């Protein structure tokens, strides 16, 4: 069951000027409209208008009843434990036996080093499916290091360690 919080605000007592708004009734309606739209912007939903009595002091020892016009708004309470419902993730897809066998064969092959060294740093959709991101980075580092060694060997320089 949803829970609400309520806000009661004083109804406008006089109208406000606006573009194209002429006359006392139109200005009062415009003031009411602006108040309601402002509250709606903060998530408050208008419920009703009420006229309620308010006892106020009058003079030194007297009191009198003033009637106040108020507007009642409500919105759903935020942070209630009942509102929190975790979203369940869908189950992972069931892999076929062929995919499982292909993965096992790939990790048992002796050609892993050649495949890692041929990595260009861009994920390939066919040959690199089972290689994780860290292995791809390692393969790229090995490729760059071997290229650097080949370049220094061609120039006759000592390779850096």
C-alpha positions in Angstrom: 0.0 0.0 0.0 1.5 3.3 -1.0 2.2 5.9 1.7 1.8 9.6 1.1 3.1 12.8 2.7 0.9 15.8 2.7 1.7 19.5 2.4 -0.9 22.3 3.2 -0.2 25.8 1.9 -2.2 29.0 2.2 -4.2 29.8 -0.9 -3.3 33.1 -2.5 -5.2 36.0 -1.1 -4.7 38.3 -4.1 -3.9 37.9 -7.7 -0.6 38.5 -9.5 0.1 40.2 -12.8 1.0 38.2 -15.8 1.4 38.6 -19.5 -2.0 38.9 -21.1 -3.8 38.6 -17.7 -6.5 41.3 -17.2 -9.0 41.7 -14.5 -9.1 40.8 -10.8 -10.6 37.3 -11.4 -8.0 36.4 -14.1 -5.1 37.6 -11.9 -6.4 35.6 -8.9 -6.7 32.5 -11.2 -3.2 33.1 -12.5 -1.8 33.3 -9.0 -3.5 30.0 -8.1 -2.3 28.4 -11.3 1.3 29.5 -10.7 1.2 28.1 -7.1 -0.2 24.8 -8.3 2.3 24.4 -11.1 5.1 25.3 -8.8 4.1 22.6 -6.3 3.7 20.1 -9.2 7.2 20.8 -10.3 8.4 19.4 -6.9 6.3 16.3 -7.3 3.2 17.4 -5.2 -0.2 16.4 -6.5 -3.1 18.7 -5.8 -5.9 17.1 -3.7 -8.4 19.8 -2.6 -9.0 23.2 -1.2 -10.3 23.6 2.3 -11.7 26.5 4.4 -10.7 26.0 8.0 -11.2 27.9 11.2 -8.3 29.6 13.0 -8.6 31.0 16.5 -6.5 34.1 16.9 -5.9 36.7 19.6 -7.9 39.9 19.5 -6.9 42.7 21.8 -5.5 42.0 25.3 -7.6 39.1 26.4 -10.0 38.4 23.6 -10.0 35.9 20.7 -11.8 35.6 17.4 -12.2 33.0 14.7 -10.6 33.6 11.3 -11.4 31.4 8.4 -8.4 30.4 6.3 -8.3 29.0 2.8 -5.7 26.3 2.3 -4.7 24.0 -0.5 -3.8 20.4 0.2 -1.1 18.5 -1.9 0.3 15.0 -1.5 3.1 12.9 -3.0 4.5 9.4 -2.4 6.8 9.2 0.5 10.4 8.6 -0.6 12.7 6.2 1.2 10.1 3.8 2.6 11.3 0.2 2.8 8.1 -1.1 1.3 8.7 0.9 -1.9 12.1 -0.7 -2.5 11.7 -3.8 -4.6 15.0 -5.0 -6.2 14.9 -5.7 -9.9 15.7 -9.3 -10.6 18.2 -9.8 -13.4 17.4 -12.4 -16.1 19.1 -15.7 -15.9 22.3 -16.1 -18.0 21.8 -17.8 -21.3 22.4 -21.6 -21.3 25.4 -22.4 -23.5 25.3 -25.3 -25.8 27.6 -28.3 -25.6 29.4 -27.2 -28.8 30.3 -23.8 -27.3 31.6 -25.5 -24.1 33.7 -27.9 -26.1 35.2 -25.1 -28.2 36.2 -23.1 -25.1 37.9 -26.1 -23.6 39.8 -26.8 -26.9 40.9 -23.2 -27.1 42.5 -23.2 -23.7 44.2 -26.5 -24.2 45.8 -25.6 -27.6 49.5 -24.8 -28.0 48.8 -21.9 -30.3 47.8 -19.6 -27.5 51.1 -17.6 -27.6 50.9 -17.1 -31.3 47.3 -15.9 -31.0 48.2 -13.5 -28.2 51.2 -12.0 -30.1 49.1 -11.4 -33.1 46.7 -9.2 -31.1 46.5 -5.6 -32.5 44.8 -4.1 -29.5 41.4 -4.0 -31.1 38.9 -6.6 -30.0 38.3 -9.0 -32.8 34.8 -10.5 -32.9 35.8 -14.0 -34.1 39.3 -14.9 -33.0 39.4 -13.1 -29.6 36.0 -14.2 -28.1 37.4 -16.3 -25.4 40.4 -14.2 -24.4 39.7 -11.9 -21.5 40.5 -8.2 -21.5 43.6 -8.7 -19.3 45.0 -11.4 -21.7 44.4 -9.0 -24.6 46.4 -6.3 -22.8 49.2 -8.7 -22.0 49.3 -9.9 -25.7 49.5 -6.3 -26.9 52.3 -5.5 -24.5 54.3 -8.6 -25.7 53.7 -7.6 -29.3 55.0 -4.0 -28.7 58.0 -5.3 -26.7 59.0 -7.8 -29.4 58.6 -5.1 -32.1 60.8 -2.8 -30.1 63.5 -5.5 -29.7 63.4 -6.2 -33.5 63.8 -2.5 -34.3 66.8 -2.1 -32.0 68.4 -5.3 -33.3 68.2 -4.0 -36.9 69.9 -0.8 -35.9 72.7 -2.6 -34.1 71.9 -1.1 -30.7 71.8 -2.8 -27.3 68.2 -3.7 -26.3 66.9 -2.0 -23.2 66.1 -4.2 -20.3 
